[in-house]
Amino acid sequence: MYVQLPMIKAILERCNIEWIEPPNYEADDVIGSLASEIARRYGRAFVSSNDFDFAHTHYSST
């Protein structure tokens, strides 16, 4: 995956799509934080991943 990142970033840049890349955080931590904020604002958030770190999470404000 790390080999693909420069290509993915170049595509996103050409399409004017912003990305975030907080230093010293793993992707699952960032995704979890974003999902929690979305759930807080809109009632729920869905994350689809084959990463087992997400198996124990559930985001809902209800």
C-alpha positions as CSV (number, residue, x, y, z in Angstrom):
1,M,0.0,0.0,0.0
2,Y,2.8,2.5,0.8
3,V,4.1,2.2,-2.7
4,Q,0.7,3.2,-4.0
5,L,0.3,6.3,-1.8
6,P,2.2,8.8,-4.1
7,M,0.1,7.8,-7.1
8,I,-3.1,8.0,-5.1
9,K,-2.1,11.5,-3.8
10,A,-1.3,12.6,-7.3
11,I,-4.7,11.5,-8.5
12,L,-6.5,13.2,-5.6
13,E,-4.5,16.4,-6.3
14,R,-5.4,16.4,-10.0
15,C,-9.1,16.0,-9.1
16,N,-8.9,18.8,-6.5
17,I,-9.9,16.3,-3.7
18,E,-8.4,17.1,-0.3
19,W,-7.0,14.5,2.0
20,I,-5.8,14.5,5.5
21,E,-2.7,12.9,6.8
22,P,-2.2,13.6,10.5
23,P,1.4,12.7,11.5
24,N,1.8,10.0,14.1
25,Y,-1.7,8.6,13.7
26,E,-2.7,5.3,12.1
27,A,-5.4,5.4,9.4
28,D,-7.9,3.4,11.6
29,D,-7.6,6.0,14.4
30,V,-8.3,8.9,11.9
31,I,-11.2,7.1,10.3
32,G,-12.6,6.2,13.7
33,S,-12.4,9.8,14.9
34,L,-14.0,11.1,11.7
35,A,-16.8,8.5,12.0
36,S,-17.4,9.5,15.6
37,E,-17.7,13.2,14.6
38,I,-20.0,12.4,11.7
39,A,-22.2,10.2,14.0
40,R,-22.3,13.0,16.6
41,R,-23.5,15.5,13.9
42,Y,-25.8,13.4,11.8
43,G,-26.9,10.5,14.0
44,R,-24.8,7.7,12.6
45,A,-21.8,6.9,10.4
46,F,-20.9,3.7,8.5
47,V,-17.4,2.5,7.9
48,S,-16.8,-0.5,5.6
49,S,-13.4,-2.1,6.1
50,N,-11.8,-5.5,6.1
51,D,-9.5,-4.3,8.8
52,F,-10.1,-6.2,12.0
53,D,-9.5,-3.1,14.1
54,F,-12.9,-1.9,13.0
55,A,-14.6,-5.2,14.1
56,H,-15.3,-3.9,17.6
57,T,-16.5,-0.4,16.7
58,H,-20.0,0.9,16.2
59,Y,-20.8,4.6,15.6
60,S,-24.2,5.9,16.5
61,S,-25.4,8.8,18.6
62,T,-28.6,6.9,19.5
